[in-house]
Amino acid sequence: MKPRVAVIIINYKTSHLLGKLIDSIKEITVDVSIVIVDNASTEETYSELLMIKDARLHILRSYTNLGFTGGINFALKYLIESKLDFKYFFLLNPDAFSNDNLIGDLVQILNINKDAAGVSPQVLYLNGDPWYTGGMIKYNEGKVVNHSIDEIKCNAQSYEVDVFSGCAVLFDLSKVLEVGMFNEDLFMYFDEAELSIRLKRKGYKILYCPQHKIFHDVSYTTRKISHLKTYYMTRNKFIVFNNDMSLYNKIYFILYEMAFHLKNMRIRNVFYHIKGFYDFKRGKKGSMAIRSLT
C-alpha cells in the first residue's frame, strides 16, 4: 500500500492561483489528498475554490481568519478526525509549484532518516535564483537566514539544518502532533523557526534536500512590505527570540527598521513596527485584529 500524504494549502484570496498549483502535484509512489483551508476569504474566492475539479480535493472553510499557523492546525485536526491514516503531511504555499513525484521522493528521505521530523526541498524564485537553500538561525540577532549553503554537503541527498521552509516541507505527522502542532500565538511569520526549535528540543532533525526543487512567487499574499508583515515580523521576532537576543541587537533592530521605513516614506509601517514591539511587551498574541484573552 502506498503511503498516504495530505498536502495542506492555506488559501486567503489566492484561489485564482490554485488550479496551476494543483495540476503541478503529480505523484506515483504516494497516495495524495489535497486539503485546502479557506481562511475566511470572500464569497467570490470561496466559490472559485468550489469550481476546481480534482478528486483528491478536500475543501475546508473557516469563517474567521486563523492565520497561517491556525489554518494549518485546522487542517491537522481534520486529518485526525477523518481517521484516514495519514502518516505525512506536506505544506505547500498557494503561490508555489510542485514537481513530478517530489513528495514521494521526500517521503523516502524521511523513511531513511527515522530521527527526522521534516524535510524541505530547495526553493527557487520564478527566475531560478535560490530563495531557500537550508535555513540557519542566528539566535543572538533573532534572525532566520534562508541561505546556509554548505559547499561540502551540497551534493548530498539531504543534510540537517536549523529550520525548514514553510513554503514547502514534508512532515512526519506524529512528530508534529507530539510537540503540539503549530504555535497559534504567532498567527504568521517566525512560526517555522519556533516549531523547528521545539522539534529539535525533542531530539528530532530538520533536513534540507538540495537535489529537489520547487518554484515560489515569494510573498505574493503580503508583498510590497505590507504593514501586516511589518507588525508580525517585529512582534514575533521578540516572542520567539527575546531571551536569546543581545540588548544591542534588540535596540539596533528597532531603530534600524524605523529608519528603513522612514527613509522609504512608509509611515504606516513605522507605526506597525512600533505597535508590534508594544504588543509584544504587553503580551498580546494571535491575530493583531483580535484582543488577546491571555
N, C-alpha and C positions, 0 to 999 in steps of 0.2 A: 504493500500500500504506500502511495506517495505521501510524504509529509504534508501536513496542512498548514498553510500560511495565510494569515489575514493581512492584507495591505490596507493600512489606515491612512486616509486622506482627510485633512481638515479643510472644509470649504467655508470661506467667508467672502461672498460676492465674487467668486472665481469660477463659477460653473461653466463659463464660456471656454475655459482652458482645459476642462477635464476630459473632453472627448478624445483629444490627441494623446493626453497622458494615459488614459485607459487603453487606447489602441496600442500604446508602446509596451504594455505589460504582456509579454508572451513567454510562457513558461512550459517546459517539457517535463522536468523531473519533480516538480512540486504541484500540489493542488491548491490553487489560489482562489480566495474570496476577497472581494474589494469592498471595504467598509468605508463609506463616505459619511462624515458627520457634517451636516449643515448647521453652522454655528450662528443661528439667528440671522441668517441672510434675509433678503427681501422676498416677497412672494414670487416676484419675477425670477430671481435666481433659483429659488427652490423649484419652481415649475420647469426651469431649464434642466435641472438635475433629473427630474422625473422623465424627461424626454430621452435621456441616454439609455440606449438599449444594449444591455450586456447581461448575460445570465449569471455572471459572477457577482453582480452588484447587490449590496445591502445598503440602503439609504436610511440613515438615522437623522432625526430632526430635533434640535434643541431650540426652544423658544427664547432662551437667554444666551447671550454670548459668553461662553465658558472659557474663552481664551484658548491658546494653543495647548496648554497643559490640561485644562479641564476637558477640552474636546477629546484629547487622547484618552483620558481616563473614562470618559463617557463611552467611547468605543470599546475599551478594555472590559468595562463592566458588562457591556452587551455580549462580548465574546464569552465571558464566564457564564452568564445566564443562558446563553444559547446552547451550551453543552455540546459544541461541535468539535471538541477535542483539537483545538489549535495548539500546536507546540511553539510556533513562532509568530511574530508579527513584524511587519515591515512598514516603517514610517516613510512616507513619500510626500514631498511638497506638491501642491497643485500646479506649480509653475516649473516642474521638473519633467524629465523624460527618462523612462527606463530603457534597458537594452535586453535583447533576447536572452532568456534564462539567467539573467542577473541574480534574481532572488534564489534560484536553485543553486547557483554557484556559491552564494554567501551562506546558504544552509549547510553546504558541505564543509565550509570553513568552521562554522560553529560546531558541527559534528566532530571534527577533528580536534578542536580546541575546547575540551569539556569545561575548562575553567573560565571560559569567556562568556560574558553576558550579552555582548553586542558587537557588530562589525559594520563599519561604513565603507562604501567604495570611495574612490576619488570623485570629487565633484568639480565640474568644469563650467565656466561661463559659456554662454552660447557661442562666443567666438573661439572657444577652445582653450583659453587661458585657464590655469588652475585657480579654483576658489577654495577648495578644501583638500589638503594633502596630509591629513593627520593632525588632530588638534592637540595643542600644548597649553597648559595653564601656567601663567606667571602669577603665583599666589601673592607675592609681595606688591604687585601692581594691580591685582584684581582684574587681570586681563586674560582673555582666551584668544589664542592665536591659531588661525586656521591653516597655517603653513609650518609644518615641523618636519620637512623632508629630511630623511636620513639616507644619505647617499649610499651607505653600506647596505641598508636594508631595502632600498627602493625596488630591487628586483625580486624581493621575497614575495610569496603568495600573500602573506599578511604579517603584521607585527603590532606590538602593543603601543598604544598612545594614551594620552591623558583624557581625551574627550571625543565623543562621537559627533557626527554632524546630524542635526535634526532635520536636514533636508532629505537624507536618505540613510536609513540604518535598519539593519535586521536585528531583532532582539529574541532571546530566549524568554518566552512569556513568563515561565515560572520564576525566573530570577528577578525580573522586574516586579512581579507581584510580591516576592519575598521582601523587597526593600520598601514597598509601599507605593508603587506606581509613581507618576509624575507629581511634582510639587505644585499644587494649585494656588499656593500663596503667591507664586511668581507671575501667573497669568500667561506671560510670554517673555522671552529673552532671558538668557543665562540658565534656562532650565536644563540644557544639555550638560553644562558644567556641574550643576547641582546634583543631577541624577548620576552622572559619571562618578562623582566623588563618593556618593552613598554606595554605589555598586562596588567600587574599589575597596571601600572600608569593610565590605563583606567578603573580600578576597577574590572578587571576580575581575576579569580583564576586559578592557575595551580594545578592540582590534581595528586596524585600518588595512584595507586591501587596495594597494595601488594598481593592481592589474585589472580591476574592474572600474568602469567609469559611467557617470551619468551627466547630463547637461541640466543646468539650472538657470532660469531667468531670475537672478538674485534679487530678493526683497521686492518682488512685484507688488505684494499687498501693502507694503509700508514704505514705498520708495519716496524719493525727494526729501529724505531726512525728516520724516514726519514728526510732529510734536509727540505722538503716541510712542514712537520708537525712542525718542529722547527721554521721555518720562520713565519708561520701563527699563531702559538700559542704565539709567542713573540709579533708580531705586533698587533694582535687583542686584546691581553690582555690589551695593553695600549689604543687602540681605545675605548674599552668598559669601562675600569675601571680607566683610568688615573686620573680622578677627584676625585675618591674615595680612591685610594691607598695612604698610607703614604709614605713620602720620603724614610724612612728607608726600607720599603718593596720593593720599586722600585729598590733601589740600591742593596739590598740583592738578589732579583730575577735575576738581570742582572749578578751579579758576581757569584752567585751560579750556574746558568745554564752554564756559561762559564767554570767554574771549573769542573762541572759534565762531560761535553763533552770532555774537555782536558784530564781528568783522564781516560776516556774510549777511548782515541785516535780518537775521532770523530772531526777532524779538520774542515771538511766541515760543520758540524753542528754549530761549533763555528762561522764560517763566516756568516752563515744564521741567527743565533741568533742575531749577531750584525747588520746584514742587516735589520732584522725585526724591531729592535728598531730605526735604522736610517731612514727607510721608514716611520715609524710612525711619527717621528719628522718632516719629510719633507712633510707629508700629503698624502703619496701615499696610495691608496685604491684599492680594487678589486684584480684582479689576479696579482701575482708577476711578471708574464711574460709580462704584458701589461702596458704601461706607462699611469698613471692616467691623465685625462684631466681636473680634477678639483683641 
